[in-house]
Amino acid sequence: MTAEGLVTVRSNHDHKETMRRLEAEVKAKGLTVFAHVDHAAGAAEVGLPLRATDLLIFGNATGGTPLMQLDQTMGIDLPLKVLVWQDQAGATWLTYNNPDWLAKRHGLGKDAEPTVNALTGALRAIAKAVTGAQ
């Protein structure tokens, strides 16, 4: 079951390859990678088990600033984030925030639609390229 506001896509690749493809695709789209958080490595450092779970934080000012101009609280949800994680059965998944849900969360109106639609299309294309999903 997916939490409200999230888009989750199963990857046809293992975790490591999915993460490699994600970083490459984001950079190929001209976006800036701000951080790569390896949650499983952090858990291991304190002696706790966690299946492969990586977060990539990326974006650019052209895409995010128009939304923050409408409501600066959007800055809590930007830049964009994509989580690559492995389930109990060993399948790899890619999860990200639905831009439309984010706009609704922050009470953005019709003025946000062009930017939200562009972000939605970009994230969908990235997810498809990375996971090999149809």
C-alpha positions as CSV (number, residue, x, y, z in Angstrom):
1,M,0.0,0.0,0.0
2,T,1.4,3.4,-1.0
3,A,1.0,6.4,1.3
4,E,-1.1,9.3,0.1
5,G,0.8,11.6,-2.2
6,L,3.5,9.1,-3.2
7,V,4.2,7.5,-6.5
8,T,5.9,4.1,-6.4
9,V,7.2,2.2,-9.4
10,R,8.8,-1.3,-9.3
11,S,12.2,-1.4,-10.9
12,N,13.3,-4.1,-13.4
13,H,16.8,-3.7,-12.0
14,D,18.5,-4.5,-8.7
15,H,18.9,-1.7,-6.1
16,K,22.5,-0.8,-7.0
17,E,21.7,-0.6,-10.7
18,T,18.5,1.4,-10.1
19,M,20.4,3.9,-8.0
20,R,23.2,4.2,-10.6
21,R,20.6,4.7,-13.4
22,L,18.8,7.3,-11.3
23,E,21.8,9.5,-10.7
24,A,22.8,9.2,-14.4
25,E,19.3,10.1,-15.6
26,V,19.0,13.1,-13.3
27,K,22.4,14.4,-14.4
28,A,21.5,13.7,-18.1
29,K,18.4,15.9,-17.7
30,G,20.6,18.8,-16.5
31,L,19.5,18.6,-12.9
32,T,21.8,19.2,-10.0
33,V,22.3,16.3,-7.5
34,F,22.4,18.0,-4.1
35,A,22.8,14.8,-1.9
36,H,22.7,11.1,-1.9
37,V,21.7,9.7,1.4
38,D,22.4,6.0,2.1
39,H,20.0,5.2,4.9
40,A,21.1,1.6,5.2
41,A,24.8,2.7,5.7
42,G,23.7,5.1,8.4
43,A,21.7,2.4,10.1
44,A,24.7,0.0,9.9
45,E,26.9,2.6,11.5
46,V,24.8,2.4,14.7
47,G,24.4,-1.4,14.5
48,L,20.8,-1.4,13.1
49,P,19.7,-3.5,10.2
50,L,18.0,-1.9,7.2
51,R,17.4,-3.2,3.7
52,A,19.0,-1.1,0.9
53,T,17.4,2.4,1.1
54,D,18.9,5.4,-0.7
55,L,17.5,8.9,-1.1
56,L,18.6,11.1,-4.0
57,I,17.9,14.9,-3.6
58,F,18.0,16.9,-6.8
59,G,16.5,19.7,-8.8
60,N,17.1,23.2,-10.2
61,A,16.0,26.7,-9.4
62,T,14.0,27.0,-12.7
63,G,11.7,24.2,-11.6
64,G,11.3,24.9,-7.9
65,T,11.4,28.6,-7.6
66,P,8.1,29.4,-9.3
67,L,6.4,27.1,-6.7
68,M,8.2,28.7,-3.8
69,Q,7.2,32.2,-5.2
70,L,3.6,31.1,-4.8
71,D,4.1,29.8,-1.3
72,Q,7.5,29.7,0.4
73,T,6.5,26.7,2.5
74,M,7.1,24.6,-0.7
75,G,10.8,24.9,0.3
76,I,10.2,22.2,2.9
77,D,9.4,19.7,0.0
78,L,12.0,21.0,-2.5
79,P,14.3,20.1,-4.0
80,L,12.8,16.9,-5.4
81,K,13.5,13.6,-3.7
82,V,13.4,10.0,-5.0
83,L,13.8,7.0,-2.7
84,V,15.2,3.8,-4.1
85,W,14.4,0.9,-1.7
86,Q,14.4,-2.9,-1.5
87,D,11.4,-4.7,-0.1
88,Q,11.4,-7.9,2.0
89,A,11.2,-10.1,-1.1
90,G,14.3,-8.4,-2.6
91,A,12.4,-6.3,-5.2
92,T,13.6,-2.8,-5.8
93,W,11.2,0.1,-5.9
94,L,11.4,3.8,-6.7
95,T,9.2,6.3,-4.7
96,Y,8.7,10.0,-5.1
97,N,6.3,12.7,-4.0
98,N,3.5,13.4,-6.5
99,P,4.0,17.1,-7.4
100,D,0.2,17.6,-7.7
101,W,-0.2,16.4,-4.1
102,L,2.6,18.7,-3.0
103,A,0.8,21.7,-4.6
104,K,-2.4,20.7,-2.9
105,R,-0.6,20.3,0.4
106,H,0.6,23.9,0.2
107,G,-2.6,25.3,-1.1
108,L,-1.2,26.3,-4.5
109,G,-3.9,27.2,-7.1
110,K,-4.1,27.3,-10.8
111,D,-1.0,29.5,-11.2
112,A,1.0,26.4,-10.1
113,E,-0.4,24.1,-12.7
114,P,2.2,24.6,-15.5
115,T,5.1,24.0,-13.2
116,V,3.4,21.1,-11.4
117,N,2.6,19.5,-14.8
118,A,6.2,20.0,-15.9
119,L,7.6,18.4,-12.7
120,T,5.1,15.5,-13.0
121,G,6.1,14.8,-16.5
122,A,9.8,15.0,-15.7
123,L,9.5,12.7,-12.7
124,R,7.4,10.2,-14.6
125,A,10.0,10.2,-17.5
126,I,12.9,9.7,-15.0
127,A,11.1,6.9,-13.2
128,K,10.3,5.1,-16.5
129,A,13.9,5.5,-17.8
130,V,15.4,4.3,-14.5
131,T,13.2,1.4,-13.7
132,G,12.5,0.1,-17.2
133,A,8.8,0.1,-16.3
134,Q,6.1,0.5,-19.0
